[in-house]
Amino acid sequence: MELTGERQFLLRGGRIMDPAQDVDFVGDVLVHEDRIEHIASEIDVPPSTKIVELSGKWIVPGLVDMHVHLREPGEEYKETIETGTRAAAAGGFTSVACMPNTCPSNDNSGITRFIIDRAKDSGRCRVFPVAAITVGQDGKGLTEFGDLLSAGAVAFSDDGLPVQNPAVMRLALEYSLNFNALIISHSEELELSKEGCMNEGKMSTRLGLKGIPVAAEEIAIFRDICLAKLTGARLHIAHVSTAGSVEIIRNAKAQGVRVTAETAPHYFSLTEEAVAGYNTFAKMNPPLRTERDRRAIIEGLRDGTIDAIATDHAPHNSLEKECEFQLAANGIIGLETALPLALKVLVNEEGFAPVQVMRLMSSNPASILDIPGGGLRPSGIADITIIDPEEEFTFTRDTIHSKSYNSPFLGLVFRGRAISTLLGGMPVFDANGLFDIGY
Ligand SMILES: [Zn+2]
């Protein structure tokens, strides 16, 4: 396809799902330049219009990942904005929000602007920076929220190095009210989790590893929900991993607290059993929990207690992972397995409607962050993902677009994945050559 000049093409005969409008039907989407021109069950176009036949494929809003680590600035050996957004596009994502725990941390508008500029130059998807709550993420002085928002930050979080002092968190929530800004809580009581490297329970005893109790997460979530209630501010809970956390959030929502929550694909697809054999690719923070927790996460996604699926994409290089379990870094890459895992576990095993999965992966995170996208509307931006629900593929190292390969899912065979990703009408990923762009 011509990447310059006028762009117009028809996506024909696909299953169109728009969770923002709760629609799901077979039809056509006409894209003109960077916009969606028209959506209907059948659209007539002049013979010169390029037609992309999508019978049996799904046409959904570009996926939105509200929690990734792109590692730039400072740790470009793990990932860069260029490689991270390439991985995002390959996973069907058109927007990602990147966490501030870079080196230096994103605690000032200079860094925020740097990330946005780099993403514009090299990015294959939109990048929305999340700025730090405290300067240097040291848990003490608040950053300049107004200045950071003007520079393009979309939320605030001390992800990775959580705010330990409740008075500082209260102040951050009160301050956020001036801007109706979102505070994202990495909920972890460090005094309880310190030196722990997996879930605390039978498995940690068997392996002789120090565990992290579920209470380390649940106490921190409960604290921040109490503070959100006290201040009336908007709070989002990152990477929910325990049954108790789901229950605390469900109760808070029933009381009208302004709280939303996300979980990551590994928490609904794996348990602590994956750590057996001291598999460092199954080490993350919060840790993988038990089957009971996994079930509760799935039920939380089903009933809307958990609003979004976010990857917590955390690239690390081989030296940081291929070492003793206790010393290994926390986290796994996730951008290229999130959709296949959601289709495998939530749709195929748990019977979720596909449109519900798209809600968790596009319209809900877009609306929580208040960013464009997450829907398919005439005159709306043409951020579109095309999914082949039947395509089988093996997830291997040589298929990965990320700079790192720390994933517990290597070697797995999946059915269903993104085959093309359109960013503002421009194909930025095209596995099967539907758009003739060669990647
Ligand atoms: Zn975190």
Residues whose N, C-alpha, C, O or C-beta is under 5 A from the ligand:
A	BS01	ZN	D159 G160 H186 N285
